């Protein structure tokens, strides 16, 4: 185990927060960014993770080793009980789960981290524990040591409101068909969905292992100090107000968390990129503004070879320049002659891409995305409109936010939720969506709206911006709870 240092400032004890992200990229990266936000205010942050996830945290916070004891951010490593939970050795991240059948084993392994965390809390108690929502037991652990616990959701306010309205009012029950549209009751915006778009766990009427986990999360949240959300007030204003009425508990909206981390090399966030940063920037520099389509479906979605071929054909037939991130190493599925025919106007990145770096480049005019929350918020922060291709989790909810509420996206036409593989979409649908978002009548209006939201995002994290004020308020409350002297100027 790595050491945890005691923090002092001007002879007085510093506020110390401990963060324990769920072991998936969608939690590890934003909680690393969050640690940066706290340390920028003079708060000492400790990130608790497992050995194989340490490089992702290091890459996000810009720390090359664990020996820098003067750093405001430290990393503590706990053994991940993968074998004990019936997982293969080294299965410490959601990306490395070899089969959907082993997802329950993975969640069991994360529950088995509780004794190690409690031992750490006993030896090095922080003033606050910030734990992923997927650790419902963290509220009990924090309470044992009289430490306040904050819940972190790796998503925005809109999808949380959708999820809660579906649970409370069950509008998807008693429909004639799974494809019949229904309005989500009481939710602002007259949002319509179908049963096929809902996660399987949202249709089980409270039954099953995942439904049990969601109930445990709700109870854990009720016992916590409140919720930290990776979003900003101006992006989801109507839903922030509705959420606080709906839930009746405190939340702090301190996003976009990636924008708190701008001093860190954008190309180094998360895992090591599979492409040379200089090469991809040079290629993008050769393109005119808003002419390149960036295509990436996150770290978990696993498309079939036939679907990948349809994407390749859609990109080729659209005539658009593109950067396409493919999460597999084999090339046998590529249409014959595809790389030759698209040479000069297309780049395939095989593996991990420096996404924020690419999205921030002026050449990028659209993002084909699975609508994971991190990707969605990174596109918003960069002012890039989206072609939405949701797959799983809450991604269909995020699509509605992007296409209908914010009006900065075009749906590719996916209708069916799928845990991993994704619904089938033909090349013509992708080609049509790309032409619409890049050159259609709506393209300029969407781009203007996206760029206004990007400016709002940047303003939110600046001095006296909404997210900055929320962060200041949270730190001041934690100082008060901890009985420390008034929050120093560096934390404001």
ABEGO torsion letter per residue (X at the ends): XBBBBBBBBGGBBBBBBBBBBBBBAAAAAAAAAAAAAAAAAGBBBBBBBBAAAAAAAAAAAGBABAABAABABBBBBBBBBAAAAGBBBGBABAAABABAAAAAAAAAAAAAAAAAAAAAAAABBBABBBBBAABAAAAAAAAAAGBBBBBBBABBAAAAAAAAAAAAAGAABGBABAABBBBBBGBBGGBBBBAAABBAAAAAGGBEAAAAAAAAAAAAAAABAEBBBBBBAAAAAAAAAAAAAAAGBBBBBAOBAAAAAAABBAAABEBBBABBAAAAAAAAAABBBGABBBBBAEAABBBBAAAAAAAAAAAAAAGBBBBBBBABABAAABBBGAAAAABGABBBBBEBBBAAAAAABAABABBBBAGBAAAAAAAAAAGBBBBBBBABEAAAAAAAAAAAAAGABBBAGBABBBAAAEBBBBAAAAAAAAAAAAABAAAAAAAAAAAAAAAAAAAAABBGBAAAAAAAAAAAAAAAAAGBBBBBAAAX
